[in-house]
Amino acid sequence: MSTVKESKLNSLLRTQPMGIVLTSAWLAEQGYSLDLQKRYKKSQWFDSIGRGALVRHGDQVDYLGGVFALQSQLGLSVHPAAKTALSLQGKAHYVELSTKKAQLFGGQDETLPLWFKKRDWSVRIDCKLTSFIPPELGLVEIEHKSFTVKVSTPARAVMECLYLAPKSQPLLEVFELMQGLNNLRPGSVQMLLEACTSIKVKRLFLYMADKAGHEWLRYTKLDKVDLGSGKRAIVRDGVYVSKYQITVPEELENAV
């Protein structure tokens, strides 16, 4: 390998953190041609993990290393969401951190690359593609290994849980998560409520916050939040809550 190519390789190894995926498209944009990438693979500096994706030879890359590439190299809004985001921030203490499932959310017009979908990340990946909340709202960066990824803030994460409820997320469990969120920033909650397009999510969020007795709810300007009209049955044969015009499970209404 020529000195110039060695210098480019050293620069790549020096500037990019361990534990991440490097996409071929991004590498090409940085001046690493497909031919050069093939040479790196042939020399066993990098291994292919699917079409269009490389990792350092022998590197241990988990799904967050893949999410890093989706966000910072491919420009996708895909991010750890719902209970996964809460768990990563220590907000879901009863949920095992070494969970067997990772919940991701992304924009409704986005597509996960095949290398990400087909890769065995040692956890089951569930990705919901929806834009019920704008992709730029309610995200925070967290450190993982030697890099950072964007994940949902606690307020957005609870809204994502409610989006999944009750079909694939028990409402009582979401309320238990909500009870622990007593220090949310009212301004951030306000922005999310105003931008959210799901009437179900907004009504349930306010109902649970009210039920939990959170002080920050007092500073929410509900006149600026579109809560729709008419009654909404979240479940059948539940308890009707007139204040929020929703029917919820009896065990949730009776929870303390």
SVG drawing of the C-alpha trace seen along z (x, -y; Angstrom):
<svg xmlns="http://www.w3.org/2000/svg" viewBox="-68 -29 73 41">
<polyline fill="none" stroke="black" stroke-width="0.4" points="0.0,0.0 1.4,-3.4 2.4,-6.0 -0.5,-8.2 -3.0,-5.4 -1.4,-4.5 -1.8,-8.2 -5.5,-8.2 -6.0,-4.9 -4.3,-6.3 -6.4,-9.4 -9.6,-7.3 -8.5,-5.1 -7.5,-8.1 -10.6,-10.3 -13.4,-7.8 -14.3,-6.2 -14.3,-2.5 -17.5,-0.6 -19.3,-2.3 -20.4,-1.3 -18.8,-3.1 -21.1,-3.3 -19.6,-3.0 -21.5,-6.0 -20.2,-8.2 -16.6,-6.9 -16.8,-7.7 -17.9,-11.3 -14.9,-11.6 -12.6,-10.6 -12.3,-6.9 -13.3,-5.4 -15.0,-2.1 -11.8,-0.7 -9.9,-1.9 -12.5,-0.4 -12.0,2.9 -8.3,2.7 -8.9,2.0 -11.2,5.1 -8.7,7.2 -5.9,6.1 -8.2,7.0 -8.4,3.5 -12.1,3.5 -14.8,6.2 -18.1,6.0 -21.3,6.4 -23.5,6.2 -23.8,4.2 -22.7,0.7 -21.4,1.1 -18.0,1.7 -16.6,2.1 -13.0,2.2 -11.6,5.7 -12.3,7.4 -14.3,4.4 -17.3,5.1 -20.1,3.1 -23.6,3.1 -26.8,1.7 -26.0,-1.8 -22.9,-1.8 -25.3,-1.1 -27.6,-3.9 -24.6,-6.3 -24.1,-5.6 -27.7,-6.1 -27.8,-9.4 -24.4,-11.0 -23.6,-9.5 -26.9,-8.8 -28.8,-11.7 -31.7,-9.6 -33.8,-10.6 -33.9,-7.0 -33.3,-7.0 -33.7,-4.9 -37.1,-5.7 -39.9,-4.8 -38.8,-2.5 -35.4,-2.0 -34.6,-5.7 -35.8,-5.9 -33.7,-2.9 -30.6,-4.4 -31.1,-7.5 -31.7,-5.6 -35.4,-6.5 -36.8,-3.0 -35.3,-1.4 -37.4,1.7 -36.7,2.3 -33.5,4.4 -30.8,2.4 -29.6,5.5 -33.0,5.8 -33.6,8.2 -35.4,5.6 -34.5,2.2 -37.3,-0.2 -36.4,-2.7 -38.5,-5.4 -37.9,-7.1 -39.6,-9.4 -42.5,-8.0 -40.6,-8.6 -37.4,-7.0 -36.1,-3.5 -33.7,-1.4 -30.8,-0.1 -30.7,3.7 -27.3,4.0 -29.0,2.6 -32.1,4.7 -30.3,8.0 -27.5,7.6 -27.7,9.8 -27.3,7.1 -27.9,9.6 -31.1,7.8 -34.4,7.7 -34.8,4.4 -38.3,2.9 -38.4,-0.3 -41.6,-2.3 -41.6,-4.7 -44.0,-7.6 -43.9,-11.4 -46.5,-12.0 -43.9,-14.2 -41.4,-16.1 -38.1,-14.4 -36.1,-17.3 -38.0,-17.8 -37.4,-16.1 -34.0,-14.5 -30.9,-14.5 -27.4,-13.2 -26.1,-10.5 -22.6,-9.0 -22.1,-5.4 -18.6,-3.9 -16.5,-6.5 -19.3,-8.2 -22.7,-9.9 -26.1,-9.1 -29.4,-11.0 -32.2,-9.4 -35.7,-10.6 -35.9,-12.8 -38.1,-11.4 -41.1,-13.5 -40.9,-12.4 -40.1,-8.8 -43.3,-8.6 -45.3,-10.0 -43.7,-7.3 -44.8,-4.7 -48.3,-6.0 -48.2,-5.9 -47.5,-2.1 -50.2,-1.6 -52.3,0.3 -51.6,2.8 -47.9,3.3 -47.3,1.3 -49.3,1.8 -50.8,-1.5 -50.3,-0.7 -46.6,-0.4 -46.5,-3.8 -48.2,-5.3 -45.5,-3.9 -42.9,-5.5 -44.8,-8.8 -44.8,-8.8 -41.0,-9.0 -40.9,-12.0 -41.5,-14.8 -38.9,-17.2 -39.7,-17.6 -39.2,-21.1 -42.6,-22.7 -41.4,-24.5 -40.2,-21.3 -43.4,-19.5 -45.4,-22.4 -43.5,-22.2 -44.0,-18.5 -47.7,-18.7 -48.3,-21.5 -46.3,-19.6 -47.8,-16.1 -50.5,-15.1 -51.9,-12.1 -55.0,-13.1 -54.8,-9.8 -51.2,-10.4 -51.9,-14.0 -55.0,-13.1 -53.3,-10.1 -50.2,-12.1 -52.1,-14.9 -54.3,-12.4 -51.3,-10.5 -49.4,-13.6 -52.5,-14.9 -53.0,-11.5 -49.4,-11.5 -49.8,-15.0 -46.8,-16.5 -46.2,-20.2 -44.9,-21.0 -48.4,-20.3 -49.6,-23.5 -47.5,-25.5 -48.9,-23.8 -51.0,-26.1 -53.7,-23.7 -55.5,-26.4 -52.6,-26.1 -52.8,-22.2 -55.2,-20.6 -57.0,-17.9 -59.5,-17.2 -63.2,-16.7 -65.5,-13.9 -64.9,-10.8 -62.1,-8.4 -62.2,-4.8 -58.6,-3.7 -59.9,-0.3 -63.2,1.5 -65.2,1.9 -63.0,-0.5 -63.6,-3.5 -64.6,-6.8 -62.6,-9.8 -64.8,-12.8 -62.1,-15.5 -60.1,-14.1 -62.9,-12.3 -61.1,-9.0 -62.0,-5.4 -59.0,-3.8 -58.5,-0.4 -60.0,-0.1 -56.7,1.0 -55.1,-2.2 -57.9,-4.5 -57.6,-2.8 -53.8,-2.9 -52.2,-5.1"/>
</svg>
